[in-house]
Amino acid sequence: MDDPYLVSTPENVELRYTVAGLATRFFAALIDSIILAFLGFFILIVGLIFVAAGSGFGDTASLAILAVTLLLLFVLVFGYYIFFETVWRGQTPGKRALRLRVMRDDGLPLNFTASVIRNLIRFFDLLPGTYGFGVVAMFLNKRWKRLGDMAAGTVVIRDDVPQAPPQLQVLTTPHSRVEAAGMRATLSNREYELIREYLVRHRSLAPVARGRVGTQLSTIAEARTGLSRDGADPLTYLSKVAALHAAR
């Protein structure tokens, strides 16, 4: 079952997310586990081939190759999650397939440090086997957090609108750069992330919440940048502000 998750920001903007439940997280983890199994099997087979080839140079060479193989397997298991979650902003192939995303408790995108913490703690989640401790921890809190999420301050949400609207990818022309230079002030990183998250997820918000949040963010952006709304609706205005901010 998936539960609602509200994030209240210091700017008094309330963002609504849907927490991913056990079932969807299980299938996402299953996809990642299958990918890891294939990659691990490939590394193991290649490693054993080199071990056999290195046996002709003595036991030391074989042991060194075996050690490198085991190290690569360790890096694969932990680096897989950290790499994809960092590059894909909180997603792995399994999470992307199930439209899930890891974010920080305050609503900001997952960063490298938080990803490292949550995935290093994964070892304890796996104990005593098949995510035993992790599943127990998920049942004991309403946000379905495993131990790694608790340690890193993260939560897994549904990412029902994974693609940003086209407006974020336009307005980076020379004219937009001139207009951006006329902005009274730039957005803070947090303000930009809030606006971008709204643009990405506005379709998943209820109509009333979509209008209220869009109006609140537009008011914040107008006060910060000095760019007049000129009667534009929140989605159009915020898309322009975000694109101009990116063009600076």
C-alpha positions in Angstrom: 0.0 0.0 0.0 1.2 3.5 -0.9 0.8 6.4 1.6 0.7 10.2 1.2 3.7 12.2 2.4 3.5 16.0 2.9 6.6 18.2 3.0 6.2 21.6 4.5 9.0 23.9 3.4 10.4 27.0 5.2 8.6 29.1 2.4 5.3 27.7 3.7 4.8 25.7 0.5 3.3 22.3 1.0 4.3 19.5 -1.4 2.4 16.2 -1.5 4.1 13.0 -2.5 3.1 9.3 -2.3 5.3 7.0 -0.3 6.1 3.8 -2.1 4.8 0.7 -0.3 6.4 -2.6 0.3 5.1 -4.3 -2.8 6.4 -1.8 -5.4 9.7 -1.5 -3.6 10.0 -5.3 -3.6 9.5 -5.6 -7.4 12.0 -2.7 -8.0 14.5 -4.4 -5.8 13.9 -7.7 -7.6 14.7 -6.0 -11.0 17.9 -4.5 -9.5 18.8 -7.9 -8.0 18.4 -9.7 -11.3 20.6 -7.1 -13.1 23.2 -7.4 -10.3 23.1 -11.2 -10.5 23.9 -11.1 -14.2 26.7 -8.6 -13.8 28.1 -10.4 -10.8 28.0 -13.8 -12.7 29.8 -12.2 -15.6 32.6 -10.8 -13.3 32.9 -14.1 -11.5 33.2 -16.1 -14.7 35.8 -13.7 -16.1 37.7 -13.7 -12.8 37.8 -17.6 -12.6 39.1 -17.7 -16.2 41.9 -15.4 -15.2 42.6 -17.3 -12.0 42.9 -20.5 -14.1 45.2 -18.7 -16.5 47.2 -17.2 -13.7 47.8 -20.6 -12.0 50.6 -21.1 -14.4 52.4 -18.2 -12.8 52.1 -19.6 -9.3 49.6 -19.4 -6.4 50.4 -15.8 -5.6 49.2 -14.7 -9.0 46.0 -16.7 -8.7 45.3 -15.4 -5.2 45.8 -11.8 -6.4 43.4 -12.3 -9.3 40.9 -13.9 -7.0 41.2 -10.9 -4.5 40.6 -8.4 -7.4 37.6 -10.4 -8.5 36.1 -10.3 -5.0 36.8 -6.6 -4.7 35.1 -6.0 -8.0 32.0 -7.9 -6.8 31.9 -5.8 -3.6 32.2 -2.6 -5.6 29.5 -3.8 -7.9 27.0 -4.5 -5.1 27.4 -1.2 -3.4 28.5 1.0 -6.3 25.6 -0.1 -8.4 23.0 1.7 -6.2 25.2 4.7 -5.4 26.1 5.3 -9.0 22.6 5.1 -10.4 20.9 7.0 -7.5 23.4 9.8 -7.9 23.3 10.0 -11.7 19.6 9.4 -12.0 18.6 11.6 -9.1 17.4 8.9 -6.7 16.6 6.1 -9.2 18.1 2.8 -10.1 17.0 0.8 -13.1 14.5 -1.1 -10.9 13.1 2.1 -9.4 12.9 3.7 -12.8 10.9 0.7 -14.2 8.5 0.9 -11.2 8.5 4.7 -11.3 10.0 5.1 -7.8 12.5 7.7 -6.6 14.5 8.2 -3.4 14.5 11.8 -2.0 15.5 13.4 1.2 13.0 13.9 4.0 12.9 17.7 3.4 11.8 17.1 -0.2 15.2 17.9 -1.8 16.8 15.6 -4.3 19.0 12.7 -3.1 22.6 13.7 -2.9 25.8 11.6 -3.1 26.4 11.6 0.7 22.9 10.4 1.5 23.1 7.7 -1.2 26.4 6.4 0.3 24.9 6.3 3.8 21.7 4.5 2.8 23.5 1.9 0.8 26.3 1.2 3.3 23.6 0.5 5.8 22.0 -1.9 3.3 24.3 -4.6 4.8 22.4 -4.4 8.1 19.0 -4.3 6.2 19.9 -7.6 4.6 20.6 -9.4 7.9 19.9 -12.1 8.8 19.0 -12.7 5.1 16.6 -11.4 2.4 16.2 -8.0 3.9 15.0 -9.4 7.3 15.9 -6.4 9.4 15.0 -4.0 6.6 11.5 -5.4 6.2 10.9 -5.3 10.0 12.0 -1.7 10.1 9.6 -0.8 7.2 6.7 -2.3 9.0 7.5 -0.3 12.2 7.3 3.1 10.6 4.6 4.8 8.5 7.0 5.9 5.8 8.1 2.4 4.9 11.7 3.2 5.7 14.4 0.6 5.9 17.3 1.1 8.3 19.3 2.8 5.5 16.6 5.3 4.9 16.4 6.1 8.6 20.2 6.7 8.8 20.4 8.8 5.6 17.2 10.8 6.2 15.6 9.6 3.0 12.2 8.3 1.8 11.2 6.3 -1.3 8.3 7.9 -3.2 6.2 7.2 -6.3 7.4 9.1 -9.3 4.2 9.1 -11.3 5.3 11.9 -13.6 9.0 11.1 -14.3 9.6 13.5 -17.2 9.9 17.2 -16.8 7.6 19.3 -19.0 9.0 20.8 -22.2 9.1 24.3 -20.7 12.2 23.4 -18.7 14.1 22.6 -21.8 13.4 25.8 -23.7 14.1 29.6 -23.3 17.9 29.1 -23.3 18.3 31.3 -26.4 20.5 34.4 -26.5 17.4 36.5 -25.9 16.5 34.5 -22.8 20.1 35.0 -21.5 19.6 38.8 -21.9 16.3 38.7 -20.1 17.8 36.5 -17.4 20.6 39.1 -16.9 17.8 41.5 -15.9 16.6 39.4 -13.1 16.9 41.4 -9.8 18.2 38.3 -8.0 18.6 34.6 -8.7 16.7 31.9 -7.0 18.3 30.1 -4.1 19.1 26.4 -4.8 16.2 25.4 -2.6 13.7 27.7 -4.3 14.8 26.4 -7.7 14.5 22.8 -6.7 11.0 23.5 -5.2 9.9 25.1 -8.5 11.4 22.4 -10.6 9.8 19.7 -8.5 6.4 21.4 -8.9 6.9 21.6 -12.7 7.8 17.9 -12.8 5.0 16.7 -10.6 2.2 19.2 -11.1 0.0 16.7 -13.0 0.0 14.4 -10.0 -1.3 17.1 -7.6 -5.0 17.5 -7.0 -6.4 20.6 -8.9 -6.9 22.6 -5.8 -3.5 21.8 -4.4 -1.9 22.4 -7.8 -3.4 25.9 -8.0 -2.5 26.8 -4.4 1.1 25.6 -4.5 1.6 27.1 -8.0 0.3 30.5 -6.7 2.5 30.3 -3.6 5.6 29.5 -5.6 4.9 32.2 -8.2 4.6 34.8 -5.4 7.9 33.7 -3.9 9.6 33.7 -7.4 8.2 37.1 -8.3 9.4 38.7 -5.0 12.8 37.1 -5.4 13.5 37.8 -9.1 11.4 40.9 -9.8 10.0 39.2 -12.9 6.4 40.2 -13.4 3.8 37.5 -13.9 1.9 39.8 -16.4 -1.2 37.6 -15.8 0.5 34.4 -16.8 -0.8 31.2 -15.1 1.5 29.7 -12.5 2.7 26.8 -14.7 3.8 29.1 -17.5 5.3 31.7 -15.2 7.3 29.2 -13.1 8.5 27.4 -16.3 9.9 30.7 -17.5 11.5 31.6 -14.2 13.1 28.1 -13.9 14.4 28.3 -17.5 15.7 31.9 -17.0 17.4 30.8 -13.8 19.1 28.0 -15.6 20.2 30.4 -18.4 22.1 32.7 -16.0 
